[in-house]
Structure formats: structure tokens, C-alpha cells
């Protein structure tokens, strides 16, 4: 009798152990199921792709959307891994230049600005550099402007400043409400003014077409 009781007790203990193991397995799930990629800015596929864009010299044509520049692959990859976004628009690659030419206020056919204006450019969200003043009619801007080369890539923004009250207003080439960038190297940048102070940067007022802005500039990167 004692031997039978011992056998039954051992069998019951075994069943309890099996039940505990099964419960533990169900809670943990198959290996790797609960350990997928995190949703942090450095782990998403988008940032992984951005980091890959830095390789093989890609960093030489990239600028952060905040104006950050990169002197090597590691700095670029680190920026992307932290969730940094790369700028889009007019990028001057490292070692290259941008030439601004054929600048004019108005298009001399259907659009001559009535406001007093100035035009220039900006690099990497830095200080505005003025090139010329004009407006109150159509005018050609003589000469060309050569920007660069630089040891890092540069984000180039062309701007048009309108001095009409309640301004002044500054309109940049990446403002989708007042600016149109067309073509593919050379590019044509066309920007509209405030229309006598009535249409600020937040009001949609696009050029009728390429080359038909209150400011028109050709940008060639080489």
C-alpha cells in the first residue's frame, strides 16, 4: 500500500510541474515574439533607410532639416539614428557650387510687381544674404552670384522680401504657398510678393507658372 501511495504522490507532483511549465510557456510566447523593433526614432525603418543614405559618400549631399551639416559618414548616421530628418529642396553637395543667374523682378509680360522688394539667399537656415533690391515695376538683376564650394553640403533657400506695410514679409523658396521651384538643374525659382501687403506668408498666392513670379531666378548646381 505504501508503495502505491508513493507512486500516486509522485505522479500527482509530476502533473503539477507540467502544468506550471505550460503556463510559463504560454505567458512568454515563442522566442522573439515580444521583442520586436521599438517605435523610438532611432529604430524605425524610416530612420534605418535614412542612415543608409549616409553611406558611400551620401552624406556629402545631405543636410539636416534643421540646418545640421555632416563632415563624415558617422556624424550623418548618428543624426539619422537620433530621429533627425534630412532637408529637401535645393541642396548644394559638398565641393559643388550654386550659380544664381537670370534674376529679375517680374516677368516683363503679365506680372510686374508694384511693391518695393529685395532678393537674396540663405544657407543652412543661417543669415539672409541680400543680392539686389527692386520692385515697383519689372527689372533685370545684372550679373551672377556663385555660392560655394563648401566642405559640407548646404541647404540653399532663395528669398524675396516685401517691404510693404504691415510687413516687411520674407518669402522663401520652400514656402509652398508663395513659391514654385521647377526644372531639374538648372532650376527656376519663382516667388510671389505680398500683393501690396495683403497676402502674407500664410496666404496661398502662387506664381501662375514657372518664370512668372514677382521674383524669378535660375539656379544651377555644378
C-alpha positions in Angstrom: 0.0 0.0 0.0 2.8 2.4 0.9 4.5 1.8 -2.5 1.2 2.6 -4.3 0.7 5.8 -2.3 4.2 6.8 -3.1 3.7 6.2 -6.8 0.4 8.2 -6.8 2.1 11.1 -4.9 5.0 11.2 -7.4 2.6 11.1 -10.3 0.5 14.0 -8.9 3.6 16.1 -8.3 4.7 15.5 -11.9 1.4 16.7 -13.2 1.7 19.9 -11.1 5.1 20.6 -12.5 4.0 20.0 -16.1 1.1 22.5 -15.5 3.5 25.1 -14.2 5.9 24.8 -17.2 3.0 25.0 -19.7 1.6 28.2 -18.0 5.1 29.8 -18.1 5.5 29.0 -21.8 2.1 30.5 -22.6 3.0 33.7 -20.9 6.3 34.1 -22.6 5.3 33.2 -26.1 7.6 31.9 -28.8 11.1 33.3 -28.7 11.4 36.8 -30.2 7.6 37.4 -30.5 7.5 40.1 -27.8 10.8 41.6 -28.6 10.1 43.3 -31.9 11.7 46.6 -33.0 10.9 49.5 -30.8 9.0 52.5 -32.0 11.6 55.0 -30.9 13.0 57.4 -33.5 16.2 55.5 -33.9 14.6 52.1 -34.5 12.0 52.7 -37.2 12.6 51.6 -40.8 12.5 55.2 -41.9 15.5 56.1 -39.8 17.3 53.0 -40.9 16.8 54.0 -44.5 18.0 57.5 -43.7 21.1 56.1 -42.1 21.8 54.0 -45.2 21.6 57.2 -47.3 24.7 58.5 -45.4 26.9 55.6 -46.7 29.1 55.6 -49.7 29.6 59.3 -49.6 25.9 60.1 -49.5 26.4 62.4 -46.5 28.2 64.8 -48.9 24.8 65.6 -50.4 22.7 65.7 -47.2 21.8 68.4 -44.8 19.5 68.1 -41.7 16.1 69.8 -41.9 17.4 71.9 -39.0 20.4 73.0 -41.0 22.8 70.4 -39.5 25.8 69.6 -41.8 27.9 66.5 -41.8 31.7 66.2 -42.2 31.7 62.3 -42.3 29.5 59.3 -42.5 29.5 58.7 -38.8 28.0 62.2 -38.0 25.3 61.7 -40.6 24.4 58.2 -39.4 24.3 59.4 -35.8 22.0 62.3 -36.7 19.6 59.9 -38.5 19.7 57.4 -35.6 18.5 60.1 -33.2 15.5 60.7 -35.4 16.9 63.6 -37.4 15.2 64.4 -40.7 17.0 65.4 -43.9 16.2 68.6 -45.7 14.6 68.5 -49.1 14.8 71.3 -51.7 17.8 72.9 -53.2 20.9 71.1 -51.9 24.4 72.1 -52.8 26.6 69.0 -52.4 30.0 69.3 -50.7 32.6 70.6 -53.1 30.0 71.9 -55.6 28.8 75.4 -56.3 25.4 77.0 -57.0 25.2 79.8 -59.6 22.3 82.3 -59.4 21.6 83.9 -62.8 18.9 85.5 -64.9 17.4 87.1 -61.8 14.6 89.5 -62.4 11.7 91.2 -60.6 8.6 90.4 -62.6 8.3 88.5 -65.9 8.0 91.6 -68.2 4.8 90.3 -69.8 1.9 89.7 -67.4 3.4 90.3 -63.9 5.4 93.4 -62.8 5.4 93.9 -59.1 4.1 97.1 -57.6 5.8 96.6 -54.2 9.3 97.6 -53.1 11.3 94.3 -52.9 14.7 92.8 -52.2 16.1 89.3 -53.1 18.8 87.1 -51.8 19.7 83.7 -50.5 20.2 81.8 -47.2 22.4 78.8 -46.4 21.6 76.2 -43.8 18.9 78.4 -42.2 21.5 80.9 -41.4 21.6 84.7 -42.0 19.9 86.2 -45.1 22.3 87.4 -47.7 20.9 90.2 -49.9 21.8 90.3 -53.6 19.7 93.1 -55.0 16.7 95.4 -54.5 14.0 96.3 -56.9 10.3 96.2 -57.5 7.8 98.9 -58.3 8.0 97.6 -61.8 9.9 95.0 -63.7 13.7 95.0 -63.6 16.5 92.7 -64.6 19.2 92.0 -61.9 22.6 92.2 -63.6 25.4 89.7 -63.1 25.5 86.3 -61.4 26.2 85.1 -57.9 28.3 82.0 -57.3 27.8 80.2 -53.9 30.4 77.7 -52.6 32.2 75.4 -52.8 32.0 74.2 -49.2 33.4 71.2 -47.3 29.9 70.2 -46.4 26.6 70.1 -48.2 24.4 73.2 -47.9 20.7 73.8 -47.9 20.0 76.8 -50.2 16.9 78.9 -49.9 16.2 81.8 -52.2 14.2 84.6 -50.6 12.1 87.6 -51.7 11.5 90.4 -49.1 8.5 92.7 -49.5 8.7 96.0 -47.5 5.1 96.9 -47.9 3.3 97.5 -44.6 2.2 95.8 -42.5 5.4 93.9 -43.5 8.2 93.5 -44.2 7.5 89.9 -45.2 10.1 87.4 -46.3 9.1 84.6 -48.6 11.4 81.6 -49.0 11.7 79.2 -52.0 10.5 76.3 -49.8 7.3 78.2 -48.9 4.7 76.1 -50.8 2.2 78.9 -50.6 4.1 81.6 -52.4 6.9 79.8 -54.2 7.4 77.5 -57.2 10.6 75.6 -57.9 10.6 73.9 -61.3 13.0 72.1 -63.6 15.9 69.9 -62.6 19.3 71.6 -62.5 19.1 74.2 -63.7 16.1 75.1 -61.5 13.8 78.0 -62.0 12.7 79.6 -58.7 9.7 81.9 -58.8 8.3 83.7 -55.8 5.3 86.0 -55.3 5.3 89.1 -53.1 2.6 90.2 -50.6 0.4 92.0 -53.2 0.5 95.4 -51.6 0.7 93.9 -48.1 -2.5 91.9 -48.4 -1.1 88.3 -48.7 1.5 87.3 -46.1 3.5 84.0 -46.0 0.5 82.0 -44.7 -1.8 83.0 -47.5 -1.7 81.0 -50.7 -0.5 83.2 -53.6 1.4 81.1 -56.1 3.1 82.2 -59.3 0.9 81.4 -62.4 3.7 79.3 -63.8 7.5 78.8 -63.9 9.2 82.2 -64.5 6.0 84.2 -63.8 6.7 85.3 -60.2 7.5 88.7 -58.8 11.0 87.3 -58.4 12.4 84.7 -60.9 15.9 83.2 -60.6 17.8 80.4 -62.3 19.8 78.2 -60.0 22.4 75.8 -61.5 24.4 73.4 -59.3 27.7 72.1 -60.6 
